Amino acid sequence: METRASFKNISETIQSEILNCKESILIAVAWFTNKELLGLLTDKVKCGLDVKIIISDDIVNKRIDPEEFIKAGGKFTVISSIENKFLHDKFAIFDSKTVISGSYNWTYFAEYKNFESIIISKEVNIIKQFLIRFKQLLEISVTLADYRFDRFSDLGADKAEKQFFDLEKELKEELLFVWKESGKIDKKLQNLFILDFIENYGAIGACKKLMNTGVERIQNGFIKMWEINRMDLTFESVIINVKYKYLFDEKTINIATERLIKFKSSG
């Protein structure tokens, strides 16, 4: 279909488009705090794609760190609401062939707390209009290095986003604790690629990736903890903690739960 609407699993839809891109990704979004999406975009920049991101100057966007993205060659700019109107757009263009637009900001709050909707379109005329729109926004944006952070505006979104930021920070600390403690038991379990996952995709994104990939090295660590009755030192046990239930999709929680149940029953 040329155009369709979507009301759930929006982050997954965006991730799919990012992963399938071959040439360019252009993004203009008011609020952007999703570390997993930024990590995937950074991967694409490293693969040689042209990736440009424009964000608003709302203070909530100080919660995202694009240093690695910029270092890899991505373009990250800000629109000042002091000199211009506030950027309220939320759209992305993939390979100049697909556009996603709607109410959805690229934030955890939008993903887990709000009712959101997007339109996914491959209609040539619509894409042309969004390409023009992006060019216009890019012309009035400034690079992050040239923007004064103390001038960030505050439209109230930061209060809502802060609870997710703090909770992910707590999740990260717990994951690192588990990683260190399991390493004390067996140094072979301290795989550095796990730290890279957490750094590149955020604590939430890292957990989702590790649950979905079923990497053998992770499975070996899980089995080792089961053998010595220390399942508390597994990422799965962390993920199913009720306080983190708003951070993960149903699929990730189900995979973690099923692994724990399977080994518990086999014991």
Backbone hydrogen bonds in HBPLUS format (Angstrom, degrees):
<---DONOR---> <-ACCEPTOR-->    atom                        ^
c    i                          cat <-CA-CA->   ^        H-A-AA   ^      H-
h    n   atom  resd res      DA  || num        DHA   H-A  angle D-A-AA Bond
n    s   type  num  typ     dist DA aas  dist angle  dist       angle   num
A0122-LYS N   A0002-GLU O   2.64 MM 120  5.00 146.9  1.75 148.5 159.1     1
A0004-ARG N   A0120-ILE O   2.91 MM 116  5.41 151.3  1.99 145.8 155.3     2
A0120-ILE N   A0004-ARG O   2.83 MM 116  5.41 164.8  1.86 159.7 164.9     3
A0006-SER N   A0118-ILE O   2.95 MM 112  5.40 150.8  2.04 151.6 153.8     4
A0118-ILE N   A0006-SER O   2.96 MM 112  5.40 154.7  2.03 154.0 160.7     5
A0013-THR N   A0009-ASN O   3.13 MM   4  6.48 150.2  2.23 145.1 153.4     6
A0014-ILE N   A0010-ILE O   2.98 MM   4  6.31 160.2  2.02 155.2 159.7     7
A0015-GLN N   A0011-SER O   2.85 MM   4  6.07 160.3  1.89 150.1 156.2     8
A0016-SER N   A0012-GLU O   2.94 MM   4  6.10 157.7  1.99 146.3 151.7     9
A0017-GLU N   A0013-THR O   3.16 MM   4  6.45 156.6  2.21 145.8 151.3    10
A0018-ILE N   A0014-ILE O   2.95 MM   4  6.23 158.4  2.00 152.8 159.1    11
A0019-LEU N   A0015-GLN O   2.90 MM   4  6.14 168.6  1.92 157.5 159.8    12
A0020-ASN N   A0016-SER O   3.07 MM   4  6.19 144.7  2.20 142.8 151.9    13
A0021-CYS N   A0018-ILE O   3.18 MM   3  5.33 154.8  2.25 104.9 112.5    14
A0050-ASP N   A0023-GLU O   2.94 MM  27  6.32 163.7  1.97 158.3 155.8    15
A0095-ASP N   A0024-SER O   2.77 MM  71  4.81 172.3  1.77 151.5 152.1    16
A0025-ILE N   A0050-ASP O   2.89 MM  25  6.37 153.2  1.97 153.6 157.6    17
A0052-LYS N   A0025-ILE O   2.98 MM  27  6.45 158.9  2.03 162.7 169.6    18
A0026-LEU N   A0093-ILE O   2.97 MM  67  5.09 161.5  2.01 145.4 151.5    19
A0093-ILE N   A0026-LEU O   2.78 MM  67  5.09 154.3  1.84 146.3 155.3    20
A0027-ILE N   A0052-LYS O   2.89 MM  25  6.18 156.7  1.95 154.0 161.7    21
A0054-ILE N   A0027-ILE O   2.78 MM  27  6.07 145.2  1.90 143.6 155.4    22
A0028-ALA N   A0091-PHE O   2.96 MM  63  5.53 171.7  1.96 165.1 166.0    23
A0091-PHE N   A0028-ALA O   2.87 MM  63  5.53 164.3  1.90 155.5 160.2    24
A0029-VAL N   A0054-ILE O   2.98 MM  25  6.40 162.8  2.01 168.6 168.1    25
A0030-ALA N   A0089-ASP O   3.00 MM  59  5.94 124.9  2.32 160.7 176.4    26
A0056-SER N   A0030-ALA O   3.34 MM  26  4.84 157.6  2.39 121.9 124.2    27
A0106-TRP N   A0031-TRP O   3.07 MM  75  6.13 126.4  2.37 174.8 164.4    28
A0033-THR N   A0106-TRP O   2.86 MM  73  6.29 150.6  1.94 138.5 146.4    29
A0034-ASN N   A0106-TRP O   3.08 MM  72  5.80 149.3  2.18 151.4 144.0    30
A0038-LEU N   A0034-ASN O   3.20 MM   4  6.52 159.1  2.25 148.0 154.1    31
A0039-GLY N   A0035-LYS O   2.86 MM   4  6.01 150.2  1.95 143.4 151.6    32
A0040-LEU N   A0036-GLU O   3.07 MM   4  6.39 154.1  2.14 147.6 153.6    33
A0041-LEU N   A0037-LEU O   3.00 MM   4  6.26 155.0  2.07 147.0 154.1    34
A0042-THR N   A0038-LEU O   2.88 MM   4  6.11 151.2  1.96 146.7 154.6    35
A0043-ASP N   A0039-GLY O   3.02 MM   4  6.31 151.9  2.10 143.8 151.1    36
A0044-LYS N   A0040-LEU O   3.10 MM   4  6.42 149.0  2.20 141.4 149.4    37
A0045-VAL N   A0041-LEU O   2.98 MM   4  6.34 151.5  2.07 147.8 155.5    38
A0046-LYS N   A0042-THR O   3.02 MM   4  6.29 159.0  2.07 150.5 155.8    39
A0047-CYS N   A0043-ASP O   3.10 MM   4  6.39 124.9  2.42 134.0 148.4    40
A0047-CYS N   A0044-LYS O   3.03 MM   3  4.95 134.4  2.25  92.7 106.1    41
A0049-LEU N   A0044-LYS O   3.09 MM   5  5.63 164.1  2.11 150.0 145.2    42
A0048-GLY N   A0045-VAL O   2.91 MM   3  5.16 159.7  1.95 110.1 115.4    43
A0075-LYS N   A0051-VAL O   3.07 MM  24  6.41 172.2  2.07 161.9 163.0    44
A0053-ILE N   A0075-LYS O   2.80 MM  22  6.19 157.0  1.86 157.0 164.8    45
A0077-THR N   A0053-ILE O   2.86 MM  24  6.24 169.6  1.87 164.4 167.2    46
A0055-ILE N   A0077-THR O   3.02 MM  22  6.48 156.5  2.07 149.9 155.4    47
A0079-ILE N   A0055-ILE O   3.02 MM  24  6.42 151.5  2.10 160.5 169.5    48
A0153-SER N   A0057-ASP O   2.90 MM  96  6.00 136.9  2.09 132.0 143.2    49
A0061-ASN N   A0058-ASP O   3.04 MM   3  6.00 158.1  2.09 128.3 132.3    50
A0059-ILE N   A0153-SER O   2.59 MM  94  5.60 144.4  1.71 165.6 170.8    51
A0062-LYS N   A0059-ILE O   3.01 MM   3  5.59 166.6  2.03 118.8 122.8    52
A0063-ARG N   A0060-VAL O   3.17 MM   3  5.98 163.9  2.20 119.8 123.4    53
A0064-ILE N   A0061-ASN O   3.37 MM   3  5.79 171.9  2.37 111.3 112.8    54
A0070-ILE N   A0066-PRO O   2.83 MM   4  6.06 163.6  1.86 167.4 171.7    55
A0071-LYS N   A0067-GLU O   2.84 MM   4  5.98 161.1  1.88 150.3 156.5    56
A0072-ALA N   A0068-GLU O   2.97 MM   4  6.07 144.3  2.10 139.7 148.3    57
A0074-GLY N   A0069-PHE O   2.94 MM   5  5.40 156.7  1.99 152.7 146.7    58
A0073-GLY N   A0070-ILE O   2.95 MM   3  5.14 144.6  2.07 102.1 113.2    59
A0078-VAL N   A0142-VAL O   2.72 MM  64  5.32 158.3  1.77 154.4 159.7    60
A0142-VAL N   A0078-VAL O   2.81 MM  64  5.32 159.1  1.86 146.0 150.7    61
A0084-ASN N   A0080-SER O   2.97 MM   4  5.88 142.1  2.11 137.3 148.9    62
A0102-GLY N   A0090-LYS O   3.32 MM  12  6.10 145.6  2.44 158.2 167.6    63
A0092-ALA N   A0100-ILE O   2.92 MM   8  5.36 142.8  2.06 144.6 156.0    64
A0100-ILE N   A0092-ALA O   2.91 MM   8  5.36 158.3  1.95 154.0 161.3    65
A0094-PHE N   A0098-THR O   2.77 MM   4  5.18 166.6  1.78 157.8 162.5    66
A0097-LYS N   A0094-PHE O   2.93 MM   3  5.96 172.5  1.94 132.2 134.6    67
A0098-THR N   A0094-PHE O   3.20 MM   4  5.18 149.5  2.30 138.7 146.5    68
A0099-VAL N   A0121-SER O   2.91 MM  22  5.37 158.7  1.96 153.1 160.2    69
A0121-SER N   A0099-VAL O   2.91 MM  22  5.37 166.1  1.93 156.9 161.5    70
A0101-SER N   A0119-ILE O   3.06 MM  18  5.40 157.2  2.12 146.8 153.5    71
A0119-ILE N   A0101-SER O   2.67 MM  18  5.40 155.9  1.72 159.2 166.8    72
A0103-SER N   A0117-SER O   2.98 MM  14  5.72 151.4  2.06 161.6 170.9    73
A0111-GLU N   A0107-THR O   3.23 MM   4  6.43 149.7  2.33 135.9 144.2    74
A0112-TYR N   A0108-TYR O   2.92 MM   4  6.08 160.8  1.96 158.2 161.3    75
A0113-LYS N   A0109-PHE O   2.84 MM   4  5.22 150.9  1.92 143.5 149.1    76
A0127-ILE N   A0123-GLU O   3.04 MM   4  6.30 163.2  2.07 158.6 163.9    77
A0128-LYS N   A0124-VAL O   2.95 MM   4  6.19 157.5  2.00 152.0 158.2    78
A0129-GLN N   A0125-ASN O   3.16 MM   4  6.39 152.7  2.24 141.4 147.7    79
A0130-PHE N   A0126-ILE O   3.07 MM   4  6.41 154.7  2.13 149.5 156.3    80
A0131-LEU N   A0127-ILE O   2.89 MM   4  6.13 147.6  2.00 149.6 159.1    81
A0132-ILE N   A0128-LYS O   3.08 MM   4  6.35 152.1  2.16 144.7 151.3    82
A0133-ARG N   A0129-GLN O   2.95 MM   4  6.21 155.0  2.01 142.5 150.1    83
A0134-PHE N   A0130-PHE O   2.86 MM   4  6.05 157.9  1.91 146.0 151.3    84
A0135-LYS N   A0131-LEU O   3.07 MM   4  6.27 160.1  2.11 143.7 148.8    85
A0136-GLN N   A0132-ILE O   3.02 MM   4  6.29 156.0  2.08 149.8 156.0    86
A0137-LEU N   A0133-ARG O   3.01 MM   4  6.31 159.3  2.06 151.9 157.2    87
A0138-LEU N   A0134-PHE O   2.84 MM   4  6.03 159.4  1.88 154.6 160.7    88
A0139-GLU N   A0135-LYS O   3.13 MM   4  6.28 146.7  2.25 142.4 150.0    89
A0140-ILE N   A0137-LEU O   3.18 MM   3  5.50 140.6  2.34 104.0 114.0    90
A0141-SER N   A0138-LEU O   3.26 MM   3  5.11 160.3  2.30  99.7 105.5    91
A0146-ASP N   A0143-THR O   2.99 MM   3  5.34 137.4  2.18 106.1 117.7    92
A0147-TYR N   A0144-LEU O   3.19 MM   3  5.17 156.6  2.25 100.6 107.8    93
A0151-ARG N   A0148-ARG O   2.98 MM   3  5.64 162.4  2.01 119.4 124.5    94
A0152-PHE N   A0149-PHE O   3.11 MM   3  5.51 167.7  2.12 116.1 117.9    95
A0161-GLU N   A0157-ALA O   3.03 MM   4  6.29 158.1  2.08 153.9 160.7    96
A0162-LYS N   A0158-ASP O   2.93 MM   4  5.86 141.4  2.08 146.1 154.5    97
A0164-PHE N   A0161-GLU O   3.07 MM   3  5.54 128.5  2.35 109.2 121.5    98
A0165-PHE N   A0161-GLU O   3.06 MM   4  6.36 157.2  2.12 151.5 158.8    99
A0166-ASP N   A0162-LYS O   2.85 MM   4  6.02 168.1  1.86 159.1 160.8   100
A0167-LEU N   A0163-GLN O   3.06 MM   4  6.06 151.2  2.14 132.3 140.6   101
A0168-GLU N   A0164-PHE O   2.85 MM   4  5.99 157.2  1.91 147.2 153.0   102
A0169-LYS N   A0165-PHE O   3.01 MM   4  6.18 151.1  2.09 142.4 150.8   103
A0170-GLU N   A0166-ASP O   2.99 MM   4  6.26 151.3  2.08 142.6 150.0   104
A0171-LEU N   A0167-LEU O   2.87 MM   4  6.14 151.4  1.96 143.6 152.1   105
A0172-LYS N   A0168-GLU O   2.81 MM   4  6.06 159.6  1.85 150.9 155.6   106
A0173-GLU N   A0169-LYS O   3.06 MM   4  6.32 159.3  2.10 146.1 151.0   107
A0174-GLU N   A0170-GLU O   3.03 MM   4  6.28 152.3  2.11 145.2 152.6   108
A0175-LEU N   A0171-LEU O   2.91 MM   4  6.17 156.1  1.97 153.6 160.4   109
A0176-LEU N   A0172-LYS O   2.95 MM   4  6.18 160.4  1.99 153.0 157.9   110
A0177-PHE N   A0173-GLU O   2.99 MM   4  6.16 147.4  2.10 138.5 147.6   111
A0178-VAL N   A0174-GLU O   2.99 MM   4  6.23 161.5  2.03 147.9 152.1   112
A0179-TRP N   A0175-LEU O   2.91 MM   4  6.13 158.9  1.95 147.3 153.7   113
A0180-LYS N   A0176-LEU O   2.92 MM   4  6.10 159.4  1.96 146.9 151.6   114
A0181-GLU N   A0177-PHE O   2.89 MM   4  6.06 167.3  1.91 155.6 159.3   115
A0182-SER N   A0178-VAL O   2.94 MM   4  6.00 162.7  1.97 150.7 155.3   116
A0183-GLY N   A0179-TRP O   3.14 MM   4  6.20 141.9  2.29 134.0 144.2   117
A0184-LYS N   A0180-LYS O   3.12 MM   4  6.47 131.7  2.36 139.6 151.8   118
A0184-LYS N   A0181-GLU O   3.17 MM   3  5.16 132.9  2.40  94.1 106.4   119
A0185-ILE N   A0182-SER O   3.15 MM   3  5.20 131.3  2.40  94.8 107.5   120
A0186-ASP N   A0182-SER O   3.00 MM   4  6.32 156.8  2.05 147.5 154.1   121
A0189-LEU N   A0186-ASP O   2.93 MM   3  5.73 164.3  1.96 124.2 129.3   122
A0190-GLN N   A0187-LYS O   3.13 MM   3  5.56 164.8  2.16 112.5 117.3   123
A0194-ILE N   A0191-ASN O   3.20 MM   3  5.82 152.7  2.28 112.6 119.4   124
A0195-LEU N   A0192-LEU O   3.02 MM   3  5.27 120.7  2.38 101.8 115.7   125
A0196-ASP N   A0192-LEU O   3.13 MM   4  6.55 151.2  2.22 146.2 154.8   126
A0197-PHE N   A0193-PHE O   2.93 MM   4  6.19 149.3  2.03 141.2 149.0   127
A0198-ILE N   A0194-ILE O   3.02 MM   4  6.36 161.0  2.06 151.3 155.1   128
A0199-GLU N   A0195-LEU O   2.92 MM   4  6.11 158.1  1.96 147.7 154.0   129
A0200-ASN N   A0196-ASP O   2.80 MM   4  5.87 160.1  1.84 151.0 156.5   130
A0201-TYR N   A0197-PHE O   2.86 MM   4  5.73 163.9  1.89 152.1 156.3   131
A0202-GLY N   A0198-ILE O   2.95 MM   4  4.76 126.9  2.24 125.5 131.2   132
A0206-ALA N   A0202-GLY O   2.90 MM   4  5.94 157.7  1.95 151.7 158.3   133
A0207-CYS N   A0203-ALA O   3.17 MM   4  6.29 162.7  2.20 143.2 146.9   134
A0208-LYS N   A0204-ILE O   3.13 MM   4  6.40 164.7  2.15 154.1 158.2   135
A0209-LYS N   A0205-GLY O   2.98 MM   4  6.15 159.7  2.02 149.2 154.6   136
A0210-LEU N   A0206-ALA O   2.90 MM   4  6.09 164.4  1.93 153.9 158.4   137
A0211-MET N   A0207-CYS O   2.94 MM   4  6.08 153.2  2.01 149.9 156.7   138
A0212-ASN N   A0208-LYS O   3.05 MM   4  6.13 153.3  2.12 143.2 150.5   139
A0213-THR N   A0209-LYS O   2.92 MM   4  5.97 145.6  2.04 150.4 158.3   140
A0218-ILE N   A0215-VAL O   2.98 MM   3  5.36 127.5  2.27 107.0 120.6   141
A0219-GLN N   A0215-VAL O   3.04 MM   4  6.40 157.9  2.09 152.7 159.7   142
A0220-ASN N   A0216-GLU O   2.89 MM   4  6.16 154.7  1.96 152.9 159.2   143
A0221-GLY N   A0217-ARG O   3.26 MM   4  6.44 153.2  2.34 135.4 141.6   144
A0222-PHE N   A0218-ILE O   2.94 MM   4  6.22 156.0  2.00 151.3 158.4   145
A0223-ILE N   A0219-GLN O   2.93 MM   4  6.18 161.1  1.97 152.0 156.2   146
A0224-LYS N   A0220-ASN O   2.96 MM   4  6.15 155.2  2.02 144.3 151.4   147
A0225-MET N   A0221-GLY O   3.07 MM   4  6.32 158.2  2.12 149.2 153.6   148
A0226-TRP N   A0222-PHE O   3.05 MM   4  6.33 147.4  2.16 143.7 153.3   149
A0227-GLU N   A0223-ILE O   2.90 MM   4  6.18 153.6  1.97 151.5 158.2   150
A0228-ILE N   A0224-LYS O   3.29 MM   4  6.59 143.7  2.43 143.7 151.9   151
A0230-ARG N   A0225-MET O   2.71 MM   5  4.84 175.5  1.72 154.5 153.7   152
A0229-ASN N   A0226-TRP O   3.16 MM   3  4.96 162.4  2.19 102.3 106.2   153
A0233-LEU N   A0230-ARG O   2.92 MM   3  5.69 164.7  1.95 119.7 124.7   154
A0238-VAL N   A0234-THR O   3.38 MM   4  6.76 150.0  2.48 141.9 149.9   155
A0238-VAL N   A0235-PHE O   3.10 MM   3  5.04 118.6  2.50  92.9 108.4   156
A0239-ILE N   A0235-PHE O   2.89 MM   4  6.14 162.9  1.92 157.0 161.1   157
A0240-ILE N   A0236-GLU O   3.21 MM   4  6.45 156.7  2.27 151.0 154.9   158
A0241-ASN N   A0238-VAL O   3.14 MM   3  5.44 158.8  2.18 109.4 115.9   159
A0244-TYR N   A0241-ASN O   2.90 MM   3  5.70 161.8  1.94 126.7 132.3   160
A0245-LYS N   A0242-VAL O   3.24 MM   3  5.24 168.3  2.25 110.1 111.3   161
A0247-LEU N   A0244-TYR O   2.93 MM   3  5.44 159.5  1.98 118.1 125.0   162
A0253-ILE N   A0249-ASP O   3.28 MM   4  6.58 167.8  2.29 156.9 160.0   163
A0254-ASN N   A0250-GLU O   2.90 MM   4  6.01 158.6  1.94 150.8 157.2   164
A0255-ILE N   A0251-LYS O   3.03 MM   4  6.25 157.1  2.08 149.8 155.2   165
A0256-ALA N   A0252-THR O   3.13 MM   4  6.35 168.0  2.14 151.1 153.9   166
A0257-THR N   A0253-ILE O   2.88 MM   4  6.04 162.0  1.91 150.4 156.1   167
A0258-GLU N   A0254-ASN O   2.83 MM   4  5.92 163.9  1.86 150.1 154.7   168
A0259-ARG N   A0255-ILE O   3.07 MM   4  6.24 155.8  2.13 147.8 153.6   169
A0260-LEU N   A0256-ALA O   3.17 MM   4  6.42 162.1  2.21 147.4 151.9   170
A0261-ILE N   A0257-THR O   2.91 MM   4  6.13 162.0  1.94 155.2 160.5   171
A0262-LYS N   A0258-GLU O   2.89 MM   4  5.90 161.7  1.93 145.4 150.9   172
A0263-PHE N   A0259-ARG O   3.15 MM   4  6.35 164.7  2.17 150.4 152.9   173
A0264-LYS N   A0260-LEU O   2.94 MM   4  5.99 148.9  2.04 142.1 151.7   174
A0265-SER N   A0261-ILE O   2.91 MM   4  6.03 162.3  1.94 153.7 157.2   175
A0266-SER N   A0262-LYS O   3.16 MM   4  6.28 141.0  2.32 134.8 145.2   176
A0267-GLY N   A0264-LYS O   3.22 MM   3  5.24 147.7  2.33  95.6 105.1   177
